[in-house]
Amino acid sequence: MINDKIILGIDPGTTIMGYGLIKVQGKDIELINMGVLHLSKLKSHELKLKRIFERTLQIVEEYKPDEFAVEAPFYGKNVQSMLKLGRAQGVAMSAALYRDVPIFEYSPKKIKMAITGNGNSSKEQVASMLKSLLNIKELPKHLDATDGLAAAVCHYFQRNTSSISKNYSGWKSYITENPKKIK
């Protein structure tokens, strides 16, 4: 793996999507940017998905990340919520794949474990650790931004253990690894 790179992390959501970018130089990491995309005012799920794709593509085109880390949907009891979250993740991944950015997927527990050492950490604990680790002056209002940033930092920590994550270098590799998702 090349040492100098930019990693984009995404915490997908249909109300708020969080994102964070870090720059890796050798063994040093620094915060480039983090933020959220507010989606609650959009009237339909389809419009939300379109906006997630557009904003993710805009971030990819502006910062030109070398790698894309995304939080995988967690398994919950509400099937409809899981489907919507999976779609949100899918369109964010599509934007990265559209620009040939390799994708790495991590479970929420894996991300929390990588950042705090505890897979059951709260959003506040993750944000606090990132604040310390990246010398962040002030935490954002919405911790979805630090959740996106946490995905990027988790990937940085996991970069030498590729068996833990799923890596897709483009549509072809995604389809090859996920044949059951194609109809």
MORA-V651655 format. One record per backbone hydrogen bond with DSSP energy under -0.5 kcal/mol. NH is the residue of the N-H (numbers start at 1). CO is the residue of the C=O. E is the energy in kcal/mol with one decimal. If there is no record, write none. Layout:
# MORA-V651655
<<NH;CO;E> <NH;CO;E>>
This chain:
# MORA-V651655
<<5;3;-0.6> <5;24;-2.0> <7;22;-2.4> <8;67;-2.5> <9;7;-0.5> <9;20;-3.3> <10;69;-2.4> <11;18;-3.1> <12;10;-0.6> <17;37;-2.1> <18;11;-2.2> <18;16;-0.5> <19;35;-2.5> <20;9;-2.1> <21;33;-3.2> <22;7;-2.2> <23;30;-2.7> <24;5;-3.6> <25;23;-0.5> <25;28;-2.8> <28;25;-2.5> <30;23;-1.9> <32;21;-2.9> <33;21;-1.2> <35;19;-2.3> <37;17;-2.4> <38;36;-0.5> <39;15;-3.3> <40;15;-0.8> <42;39;-1.5> <48;44;-1.7> <49;45;-2.4> <50;46;-2.3> <51;47;-2.2> <52;48;-2.4> <53;49;-2.4> <54;50;-2.6> <55;51;-2.8> <56;52;-2.5> <57;53;-2.6> <58;54;-2.2> <59;55;-2.4> <60;56;-2.6> <61;57;-2.7> <62;58;-2.2> <63;59;-2.8> <64;60;-1.9> <66;6;-2.6> <67;6;-1.5> <68;102;-2.4> <69;8;-3.3> <70;104;-2.6> <71;10;-2.1> <72;106;-3.2> <76;74;-0.6> <79;77;-1.0> <82;78;-2.0> <83;79;-2.4> <84;80;-2.2> <85;81;-2.5> <86;82;-2.6> <87;83;-2.2> <88;84;-2.1> <89;85;-2.5> <90;86;-2.4> <91;87;-2.5> <92;88;-1.8> <93;89;-2.6> <94;90;-2.3> <95;91;-1.8> <96;92;-1.5> <97;93;-3.0> <98;94;-2.5> <99;95;-0.8> <99;96;-0.8> <100;97;-1.9> <101;96;-2.7> <102;66;-0.7> <102;100;-0.6> <103;168;-2.0> <104;68;-2.8> <105;166;-0.7> <106;70;-2.4> <111;107;-2.2> <112;108;-2.5> <113;109;-2.6> <114;110;-2.3> <115;111;-1.9> <116;112;-3.0> <117;112;-0.8> <117;113;-1.3> <118;112;-0.8> <121;118;-1.6> <126;122;-2.1> <127;123;-2.7> <128;124;-2.5> <129;125;-2.1> <130;126;-2.4> <131;127;-2.4> <132;128;-1.8> <133;129;-2.9> <134;130;-2.8> <135;132;-0.6> <136;131;-1.8> <143;141;-0.6> <145;142;-1.6> <147;143;-1.7> <148;144;-2.0> <149;145;-2.2> <150;146;-2.3> <151;147;-1.4> <152;148;-1.4> <153;149;-2.5> <154;150;-2.9> <155;151;-2.1> <156;152;-2.0> <157;153;-2.4> <158;154;-2.1> <159;155;-0.9> <159;156;-0.7> <161;158;-3.0> <164;161;-2.0> <165;162;-0.6> <166;105;-0.6> <167;165;-0.5> <168;103;-1.3> <174;170;-2.1> <175;171;-3.0> <176;172;-2.3> <177;173;-2.1> <178;174;-1.4> <181;178;-1.6> <182;179;-1.2>>
